[in-house]
Amino acid sequence: MTKTKGLLVVLGIMNVLLVIIHFSEFHVLFIKPTGYIIPIVINIVVLSVLGICSKSLHNGWVFISLVLSFVVLLVHGFIVWITESSYARIDSPHDQQSLVVEYRDFTLGETTYFYSFYETKFGILGRSLEDQSMTIMSRNFPSGIDAEEVLGLHTAEWITSETVRLHTWDGIVEIELKSSPSKTNEPPPTTDEEDLEAFMKALENEEVGQTIMIHGKRLETRYDESSGQSWIEVFDNAGEGAILKVYLAG
């Protein structure tokens, strides 16, 4: 096999693999930020070199392939530019896998945030968690807040080796990795219900410092022994200090 045919075979295998992966639930994570621009450029460079150096290839076919590659590159590059997604990675403390978050926002009167999630073990291939993609629409969010804060990315918790809890501005969301063990027929109460029940019990028992996140706000129990007064203090998750105190009738 000549070097020319060898390069064409390698190029063909790369393209076929990319097509197969594209139509599967997996994604090549390191090319996600730029889409398929890098593979298209590789095709253009290889075909250009072969067209210049090889005498065995028909120049007409090389020229047609280059023109088509440039057209695809321009169209795909424009699509990548207008979508302009960003990426973040939440590493597991269990050293088993990570959760990659793809996010972008769109503003037309009010801002809408779009989030997609990928499970990955080695950081190269990621399995899409399409059924857990989510959208959050801004409702009087503070100015200057970004997509990562809206999702609660910096306070993400691995509550199990297969579950990530996010304190979003729309409430608590749990992302389940696809390798999660199967659930029993009778599902347990949701985390929101458990947290709320524990919070209310702490309030009844006059405990101080019990917290819960609801719609981007942090609620914390308070109790004053001298007056026997209980109350709930509400904090802005993006700011400092209490924004509201809700006193309870004793």
C-alpha positions as CSV (number, residue, x, y, z in Angstrom):
1,M,0.0,0.0,0.0
2,T,1.4,3.4,-1.0
3,K,1.7,6.3,1.5
4,T,-1.1,8.1,-0.4
5,K,-3.5,5.2,0.0
6,G,-2.5,4.8,3.6
7,L,-3.3,8.4,4.4
8,L,-6.7,8.1,2.7
9,V,-7.5,4.9,4.6
10,V,-6.6,6.6,7.9
11,L,-8.6,9.7,7.0
12,G,-11.6,7.5,5.9
13,I,-11.5,5.5,9.2
14,M,-11.4,8.7,11.2
15,N,-14.4,10.1,9.4
16,V,-16.4,6.9,9.7
17,L,-15.7,6.7,13.4
18,L,-16.9,10.3,13.8
19,V,-20.1,9.6,11.9
20,I,-20.8,6.5,14.0
21,I,-20.2,8.3,17.3
22,H,-22.3,11.3,16.1
23,F,-25.4,9.1,15.7
24,S,-24.8,7.2,19.0
25,E,-25.4,8.4,22.6
26,F,-21.6,9.1,22.9
27,H,-19.7,12.3,22.1
28,V,-16.0,13.1,21.7
29,L,-15.7,15.7,24.5
30,F,-12.5,17.4,23.5
31,I,-13.9,18.5,20.2
32,K,-17.3,19.6,21.6
33,P,-16.3,23.3,22.2
34,T,-15.4,23.7,18.5
35,G,-17.7,21.1,17.0
36,Y,-16.3,19.3,14.0
37,I,-14.1,22.2,12.9
38,I,-10.8,20.4,13.8
39,P,-11.7,17.1,11.9
40,I,-12.8,19.2,8.9
41,V,-9.6,21.1,8.9
42,I,-7.6,17.9,9.1
43,N,-9.5,16.6,6.1
44,I,-8.7,19.8,4.2
45,V,-5.0,19.8,5.1
46,V,-4.5,16.1,4.2
47,L,-6.4,16.4,0.9
48,S,-4.4,19.5,0.0
49,V,-1.1,17.8,0.7
50,L,-2.1,14.8,-1.3
51,G,-3.4,16.9,-4.2
52,I,-0.1,18.8,-4.4
53,C,2.3,15.9,-3.8
54,S,0.6,12.9,-5.3
55,K,0.6,12.1,-9.0
56,S,-1.6,9.1,-8.7
57,L,-4.7,11.0,-7.5
58,H,-7.0,12.7,-10.0
59,N,-6.7,16.4,-9.3
60,G,-10.4,17.0,-10.2
61,W,-11.6,14.8,-7.4
62,V,-9.2,16.4,-5.0
63,F,-10.5,19.9,-6.0
64,I,-14.1,18.8,-5.6
65,S,-13.4,17.3,-2.1
66,L,-11.6,20.5,-1.0
67,V,-14.5,22.8,-2.2
68,L,-17.0,20.6,-0.4
69,S,-14.9,20.6,2.8
70,F,-14.6,24.4,2.7
71,V,-18.4,24.8,2.4
72,V,-19.0,22.4,5.2
73,L,-16.4,24.2,7.3
74,L,-18.0,27.6,6.8
75,V,-21.5,26.3,7.5
76,H,-20.5,24.3,10.6
77,G,-18.3,27.1,11.9
78,F,-21.2,29.5,11.7
79,I,-23.4,27.1,13.6
80,V,-20.8,26.7,16.3
81,W,-20.4,30.5,16.5
82,I,-24.1,31.3,17.0
83,T,-24.6,28.5,19.6
84,E,-21.5,29.5,21.6
85,S,-21.7,26.8,24.3
86,S,-19.4,26.6,27.3
87,Y,-18.3,23.6,29.3
88,A,-17.6,22.7,32.9
89,R,-16.6,19.5,34.6
90,I,-17.7,18.2,38.0
91,D,-15.2,15.6,39.2
92,S,-16.3,12.8,41.4
93,P,-14.6,12.4,44.8
94,H,-15.1,8.6,44.3
95,D,-12.6,8.7,41.4
96,Q,-15.0,6.7,39.2
97,Q,-16.4,9.2,36.7
98,S,-17.1,12.8,36.1
99,L,-20.1,14.9,35.0
100,V,-19.5,17.3,32.1
101,V,-22.0,20.2,31.8
102,E,-22.6,22.0,28.5
103,Y,-24.4,25.3,28.9
104,R,-25.4,28.4,27.0
105,D,-27.9,31.2,27.4
106,F,-30.2,33.2,25.2
107,T,-31.6,36.6,26.0
108,L,-34.8,38.1,24.4
109,G,-36.5,40.2,27.0
110,E,-35.5,37.7,29.7
111,T,-32.6,35.2,29.8
112,T,-33.1,31.5,29.3
113,Y,-30.3,29.1,30.3
114,F,-29.9,25.7,28.6
115,Y,-28.0,22.8,30.2
116,S,-26.9,19.4,28.8
117,F,-25.1,16.7,30.8
118,Y,-22.5,14.0,29.8
119,E,-21.2,11.1,31.9
120,T,-17.5,10.4,31.3
121,K,-14.9,8.1,32.9
122,F,-11.8,9.0,31.0
123,G,-12.6,12.6,29.8
124,I,-12.4,11.6,26.1
125,L,-15.8,10.1,25.4
126,G,-18.9,11.3,27.1
127,R,-22.3,9.5,27.2
128,S,-25.2,12.0,26.8
129,L,-27.8,12.2,29.5
130,E,-30.4,13.6,27.1
131,D,-33.4,12.8,29.3
132,Q,-31.9,15.0,32.0
133,S,-31.2,18.1,30.0
134,M,-32.9,21.2,31.5
135,T,-33.9,24.8,30.9
136,I,-34.1,27.5,33.5
137,M,-35.8,30.8,32.7
138,S,-34.7,33.9,34.6
139,R,-37.3,35.3,37.1
140,N,-36.0,38.4,38.7
141,F,-32.5,37.0,39.0
142,P,-29.9,39.5,40.3
143,S,-28.0,41.4,37.6
144,G,-24.6,40.0,36.8
145,I,-25.5,36.3,37.6
146,D,-24.1,33.9,35.1
147,A,-25.2,30.4,33.9
148,E,-22.9,28.6,36.3
149,E,-24.4,30.4,39.3
150,V,-27.9,29.7,38.1
151,L,-27.2,26.0,37.9
152,G,-25.4,26.0,41.3
153,L,-22.3,24.6,39.6
154,H,-19.9,25.6,42.3
155,T,-21.9,24.0,45.1
156,A,-22.6,20.7,43.3
157,E,-22.6,17.7,45.6
158,W,-21.9,14.0,44.9
159,I,-24.5,12.6,47.3
160,T,-23.7,9.0,46.0
161,S,-21.1,7.7,43.6
162,E,-23.7,7.9,40.8
163,T,-25.8,11.0,41.7
164,V,-24.9,14.7,41.6
165,R,-27.1,17.2,43.5
166,L,-27.3,20.8,42.1
167,H,-28.8,23.7,44.1
168,T,-30.2,25.6,41.1
169,W,-32.2,28.8,41.2
170,D,-35.2,26.8,40.4
171,G,-34.7,24.4,43.3
172,I,-32.7,21.2,44.0
173,V,-32.0,19.0,41.0
174,E,-30.4,15.6,41.0
175,I,-28.5,14.3,38.0
176,E,-28.5,10.5,37.8
177,L,-25.7,8.9,35.8
178,K,-26.8,6.1,33.5
179,S,-24.7,3.5,35.4
180,S,-26.8,4.1,38.5
181,P,-28.2,1.0,40.1
182,S,-31.8,0.2,39.3
183,K,-34.4,1.6,41.6
184,T,-36.9,-0.5,43.6
185,N,-40.5,-0.7,42.5
186,E,-41.6,1.6,45.2
187,P,-39.7,4.9,44.9
188,P,-38.5,6.6,48.0
189,P,-39.6,10.1,48.8
190,T,-37.9,12.8,46.8
191,T,-34.9,14.6,48.2
192,D,-36.8,17.8,48.3
193,E,-39.5,16.3,50.5
194,E,-36.9,14.7,52.8
195,D,-34.9,18.0,53.1
196,L,-38.1,20.0,53.8
197,E,-39.3,17.5,56.4
198,A,-35.9,17.7,58.2
199,F,-35.9,21.5,58.0
200,M,-39.4,21.8,59.5
201,K,-38.6,19.3,62.2
202,A,-35.5,21.3,63.2
203,L,-37.7,24.4,63.3
204,E,-40.2,22.7,65.6
205,N,-37.3,21.5,67.9
206,E,-36.0,25.1,68.1
207,E,-32.7,24.0,66.5
208,V,-30.4,26.8,65.1
209,G,-28.5,26.7,61.8
210,Q,-30.6,24.1,59.8
211,T,-30.5,25.2,56.2
212,I,-32.3,24.4,52.9
213,M,-32.1,25.8,49.4
214,I,-35.4,26.8,47.7
215,H,-35.6,28.6,44.4
216,G,-32.1,30.0,44.7
217,K,-32.6,31.2,48.3
218,R,-31.0,29.8,51.4
219,L,-33.4,29.4,54.3
220,E,-31.9,29.0,57.8
221,T,-33.6,28.3,61.2
222,R,-33.1,30.8,64.1
223,Y,-34.2,30.7,67.7
224,D,-33.7,33.2,70.6
225,E,-33.8,31.7,74.0
226,S,-34.4,34.9,75.9
227,S,-37.6,35.6,74.0
228,G,-38.6,32.1,73.1
229,Q,-39.0,33.3,69.5
230,S,-38.3,31.1,66.4
231,W,-37.9,32.4,62.9
232,I,-36.7,31.6,59.4
233,E,-34.0,33.8,57.9
234,V,-33.9,34.0,54.1
235,F,-30.6,34.7,52.3
236,D,-29.9,35.6,48.7
237,N,-27.6,32.8,47.3
238,A,-25.7,35.3,45.1
239,G,-25.3,38.1,47.7
240,E,-24.4,38.5,51.4
241,G,-26.6,38.8,54.4
242,A,-30.2,38.2,55.1
243,I,-32.9,39.6,52.8
244,L,-35.9,38.5,54.8
245,K,-36.8,37.3,58.3
246,V,-40.1,35.3,58.7
247,Y,-41.1,35.2,62.4
248,L,-43.3,32.4,63.6
249,A,-46.1,32.8,66.1
250,G,-45.1,31.2,69.4
